[in-house]
Amino acid sequence: MEQYDKDLQSIQEARRLAEQAYRAQQEFFHFSQEQVDRICEAMADAAYRESARLAKMAVEETSYGIPEHKTLKNHLGSKGTWEYIKNIKTVGVLRHDEAHKIIEIGAPMGVVVALSP
């Protein structure tokens, strides 16, 4: 019965987090490119700082992998990704194709969740 309660708690926690993320998305909609960039850079910095701790936790939880390898993966997933995307425009008019009458506009579209070992 205890596992059943933990499962229900996990489901409720996931719902709560999804609702919280939706509210954040609504606020994020009004942010400038500079604000978005500051947030993304801060997220990358925080993930990078915690790379070793998170790697160790992942290995302890899953009994899979080597902490040092996971740390490197976390470095790439944080700072590496930020370095790749930091100069990409993501807010407002991204592209205006007059010939085809197309205007591409960057806006938050929803919550993205990724689970990785």
C-alpha positions in Angstrom: 0.0 0.0 0.0 2.9 2.4 0.7 4.1 2.2 -2.9 0.6 3.1 -4.1 0.6 6.2 -1.9 4.1 7.2 -3.3 2.7 6.7 -6.9 -0.2 9.0 -6.1 2.1 11.6 -4.6 4.3 11.5 -7.6 1.3 12.0 -9.9 0.1 14.9 -7.9 3.5 16.4 -7.8 3.8 16.1 -11.6 0.4 17.9 -12.0 1.4 20.6 -9.6 4.7 21.2 -11.5 2.9 21.2 -14.9 0.5 23.8 -13.6 3.3 25.9 -12.2 5.2 25.6 -15.5 2.1 26.7 -17.5 1.8 29.9 -15.3 5.5 30.6 -15.9 5.0 30.2 -19.6 2.3 32.8 -19.5 4.6 35.3 -17.8 7.5 34.3 -20.1 5.5 35.3 -23.1 6.1 39.0 -22.4 9.9 38.8 -21.9 12.4 40.5 -24.1 15.2 38.6 -25.9 17.6 40.0 -23.3 15.5 38.7 -20.4 15.2 35.3 -22.0 19.0 35.2 -22.6 19.7 36.1 -19.0 17.4 33.4 -17.7 18.9 30.7 -20.1 22.4 31.7 -19.2 21.6 31.5 -15.5 20.1 28.1 -16.0 23.1 26.9 -17.8 25.4 28.3 -15.2 23.5 26.6 -12.4 23.4 23.3 -14.2 27.1 23.5 -14.8 27.9 24.3 -11.2 25.9 21.3 -10.1 27.1 18.9 -12.8 29.2 16.7 -10.5 26.6 16.5 -7.7 23.8 15.7 -10.2 26.0 13.1 -11.9 26.8 11.4 -8.5 23.1 11.4 -7.6 22.2 9.8 -11.0 24.7 7.0 -10.5 23.5 6.4 -6.9 19.8 6.4 -8.0 20.2 4.2 -11.1 23.3 2.2 -10.3 24.3 2.9 -13.9 27.2 4.8 -15.3 30.4 6.5 -14.1 30.0 9.8 -12.2 32.9 11.4 -14.1 31.4 10.5 -17.5 28.0 11.8 -16.4 29.6 15.0 -15.2 31.1 15.6 -18.6 27.7 14.9 -20.2 26.2 17.5 -17.8 28.9 20.0 -18.8 28.0 19.6 -22.4 24.3 19.7 -21.8 24.6 22.9 -19.8 27.4 25.2 -21.0 27.8 23.4 -24.3 24.1 23.9 -25.2 24.2 27.5 -24.0 27.3 28.3 -26.2 25.5 26.8 -29.2 22.2 28.7 -28.7 23.2 32.0 -27.1 23.3 34.0 -30.3 20.1 32.6 -31.8 17.1 34.9 -31.8 14.1 33.3 -30.1 11.8 36.3 -29.3 9.6 38.4 -31.6 10.0 38.4 -35.4 12.5 35.8 -36.3 12.2 35.9 -40.1 10.2 37.9 -42.6 9.8 36.3 -46.1 8.1 38.9 -48.2 8.0 36.7 -51.3 6.1 34.0 -49.6 4.2 36.3 -47.2 5.6 34.5 -44.2 6.5 36.0 -40.9 8.0 33.6 -38.3 7.5 34.8 -34.7 9.2 33.3 -31.7 7.0 32.7 -28.7 6.9 30.2 -25.8 4.8 27.2 -26.9 4.7 25.0 -23.8 6.5 22.9 -21.3 9.3 20.6 -22.3 10.2 17.7 -20.0 13.2 15.5 -20.5 14.3 12.6 -18.4 17.7 11.1 -18.9 19.7 8.5 -17.0 
